[in-house]
Amino acid sequence: MTRRGLLAACAGLAGIGLAAITLPVMPAEGEGAAILGARPGYGPAMVSTPPNQAAVAKRIWMPGLDDGYNAQGLAVAGGSILVAAYRSESPDIHRGPCRVFRVDPANGNTTALVDVPPPCGHAGGLAVASANGRLYVADTHTLFAANLASIFDGPARFRAIPLGPGVIGGLAVSGADAIWLGSYREDGPGRLYRFTTAGLDRLPEGMALNAADAAAQIAIPSHAQGAAIDAAGRLWVARSELHWGELDRLDPASGKVEREYKAPPGIEGIAFDADGRLWAVSEAGARHYYDSWRGLVLPFYPLIVAIDPTRLQ
């Protein structure tokens, strides 16, 4: 995804003394503040303190950071957290080999991983659908589908579904009998399309998925990076750039924004678990950004987090 907002912010920061823009930080480790999982071999001693920190119930280091993986999509599958990412070594390159990591939320350990074949190059969205037991990886112009039950057990078999005009796999939303695919735009609202699992299963091999195939569609705010539906049927959209983040709660019928909450910078994919916690992943501090912008004070928060929606303010 483009980072014009980040470039503008960095251009402004370059002319300001670093002491004048010190960000609030919190210990990366320690009693009451432990971050689970494997800490990367780079980065500052402390992670940034995000807005609504009191609502963050758990923090886990994003897997694959040392190898250059940049978090994008997130889904909850049973007792595991799944995160999709692409690998890049340059802040100007937003495509690369795609991988899905399976993470144990109890201890932060990565329990399995699978590589998504070309032409996947961004893995902007991740969704699961219980009706057909499939995992969907949304790339910019292709939707990849695989059997969730066996995807991590051996050579993965993905079905590649081309996306037709107007349908962009910038983000994805999990549903019982449908998934939603949405577009990321900086200059105005994006669109979110609902596709039933029955319709996806009936789609002939090689045929493109078009906007006309959608059972429903709504407008979503600009800078949409991820979305999820809560137990009450309300739609949540994660919006961000590397230096800011926001969670918007929308009416799923009209797309009207009902509430806005500040969120961790760089927030990307989001999904609700069975207990009502909102899981999210941030790309702020991904290695290909951190290495290139060293010397500038930018948020460092390359984490998977569990958010209690009732504590958002």
N, C-alpha and C positions, 0 to 999 in steps of 0.2 A: 504494500500500500504506500501511497506517496506520503512524504513528510514535509510538505511545504511549510506547515505551521511550525514544525520543529526548526527548520532552517532559518526562518524569520526570527524565532526566539533566540536561537544560538547567535545569530548575527548581532542581536541587541545585547546579549550577555557578554559578547567578546569585548565590548567597550566599557564594561563595568568592572570595578574591582571585585575580586572574588569574595573578599571579606564582607562586602555589602550584600551578598546574595546567598549566604550560608543557609542551607536547608535544614529543617529540624530532622534529627536522626534518632534512632533507638538501637540498642544493642542487638547484634545479629544472633547472639547466643547469651544464655544466662537464665537464672531462675525467673520464672514467670514470663520469659520472652523467648523461649527456645524456638528455633526454626528447624523443623524436621527435614530429613533427607540429607543429601550430599551437598555440602557447601562448595561453590565453584572455587577454582584456584586463582581467581582474579577478583577485583572489586574492592571497595573500601571496607573498613572494619565494621561499619554499621550500615544498616539499610535505612532508607528514608521513612519518616513517619507520615503515612497518608492521611487525608481527610477521613473522618469517621473511623479512626483507628479503634475506638471503643466497640465498634460493631464487628471487628475481625476476631473470630473465635479460634482460628488455627492458621498456621503458616507453614508452607513446605517449599523448599527450594525447587525451582523448575529443573527437571532432568535435562541433561545434554548441553548445559551452558558452556562447559569448557570446549565442547566440540563445535560450538557455533550455532546451535539450534535456537531458533526464535519462536517462542510460543504464539499460537494463533487460536485454534479451536479448542473447546473443552466440552466434555460430556460426562455424565455419571452413568455407570453401568453396574448395577448390583451394588457391591461393596467397594468398587474401585472408581478412581478418577482417571479418565482418559484425556490426554492432551495431544493435539496435533501441532506439528512444528515444521519449519523449513530451515535449511542450513545455508548460511551466507557468511562471507568474510568481509563484506563491504557494506557500509551504511547506504550506499546508492543502489545496491542490488537486493531486491525484495523477493527473489525467487531462488530456489535451490532444491536439493533432494528433500523429500518429505518423509516424516516419520511420525508414528503414533506411539506414545509412551503410556503404559499402564502403571498407575501409582496407587500404593496402599495408603489411604488417608490416616490410618492408625499410627504408622511409623514413618511415613514419607518415603519408604523404599520403592524403587522402580522394580516391579515384579515381572514385566515383559515389555517388549517393544516389537514393532513391525514397520517395515519400510513400504511406503506406497509407491507404486511404479510410476514412471513417466506416462503422460505428460504432467503429472502433479508437480507443482513448483512453488506453491504457497500454502496450501492446506488451511485456508482462511476459516473454515468452519468444520465442526464435528457434531454429529447427531446420532442418536440411537432410536430405533423404533421397535417397541415390544411386539407389535402385531405381526411382523415378519422376521423378527430377530436379527435385523441387519444393522451394521455400522455404516454410516455414510461420512465420507470425507469430501467436503466441498472445496474444490479448487476454482480458480477464477472462471475457467471455461469448461470445466469437466466435473461431474459428480461421480465419485467412486463408491461402490457398494460392495460389502463383503459380509459373510456369515459371522456374526459377533461371537458365537459359541466356540468357533474353531480358529479364529483369525490369529491367535497368538500361539497355537499349538504346532504349527508346521508351516510349510510354504503357503503364504497367503494368496488367495485367489480373489482378485478384485475385478468387478465389472465396471468398465468405464462408460459413462453416459454423457455424451456431448450436451452442452447447454446452448440452447438456441438464443436468438437475438432478444435482448432485454433481460434475460435471466443471468445473473452474475452470482458465482459462489463465493461471495465475500464473507458470509457468515452463515451459520446453520442453527436450527432450533430442533430439539428433540420433541417427539410426540408419541403417543401410544400407537395411533394408526395413520400418522402423517409426519412429515418433516417440513420445515420452512427453510427457504433459501433467500438470503437478502443481499443487497448491494451496499457497498461502502462508497459514499460520496462526500466530498468536502465542500462543494459549492451549492448544496441544497439537499432536500430530502431524498432518501433512497427508497427502494421498494422491497417488500417482503412478500414472497409467494408461498402459498401452502400447497404441497403435493401429497396426495394420499399414498399410502404404501401399496394399496391395491393398484393404483394407477401406475406407480413406478414398476411394480412387478409385471404388469401387462405390456409395458413399453417394449417394442421389438428391439432386438440387439442392433446396435449401431444407430438407432433413430434418436434424434435430438429431443431434449426436454424443453418445451417451449412455454412461454407465458400463458398461451391458450390452454395448456394442460393443467394449470393451477386451479384448485377448487376455490381459492380465495386469494386476495391480495390487498395489502394496505401500505400506506406511506409510513416511513420510519425516519427519525431525525438524521441530520447529517452526522458524519464521523461515527456511524454505527459500526462497532467491531464485533459484537456478539449479542445474542438474545436468548431468552428463556421464558417459559411459561410456568407460573406458580400454581399451587394447588387450587387456588380460587379462580384459575383461568385467566389471570391478568398477565399481560405481556411486559417483560422487562427488557430494556435495551441498554447495553454497555456502550458508551461513547468515550473516545479518548484520542489523544496524541501522546507522545512519550513524556510530556511534561504536565499533563493533566488527565483527569478521568471523571466520569459521571455515570450514574445509573438513573435511567428514566423509566418510570412505570407508566404504561400506556393502556388505554382501553383497546382490547384486541379487535373490536368491531370497527371502530372509527379511526384508530391510530392516534387519538388525542392524548397528549401528554398530561397525566394526572398529577404526578409528583416527580421532582428532580432531587437527586442526592449526589453530593460530591463523593468520589470514589478514588481508589488507588490510581496513580498515573499509569498510562500505558495499558489499562485494563482491556482485555480481548474477549475470549470466549467465556460464557457463563452458563451455569446449569443448576437446577435445584435438585437436592437429594430428597430421600423419603421423609426426612425429619424437618424439611422446610428450610434448611440452610442453603444459601446461595454460594456455590463454588465459582471462583473466578481465577483467571490467570493473567499475569501482567508481563509485557515484553520490555518494560522500562529496565534497562540494565543488561539487555541481551548483549553478548560479547561483541558482535560486529558494530553495535552502536557505541558501547562503552570504550572500546579500544580506539575508535576514531575520534571521539569527542573528549578524550582525556584533557584535562586542563580547564574544562567548563564544569560548572556545578549543575548537574542534572539529576533528576531522581534516580535512585538505584533501588529497584523493587522487583527483581526477577523471580516472583513468587507465585505459587498456587495458594489461594486463601479461601477459607470458609467464612462467609459473612452472615451474621444474624440480621435479617431484614427488619426485625422489630426494634433494633437499636440504631437504625439509620436516622440521622437528623438532617 
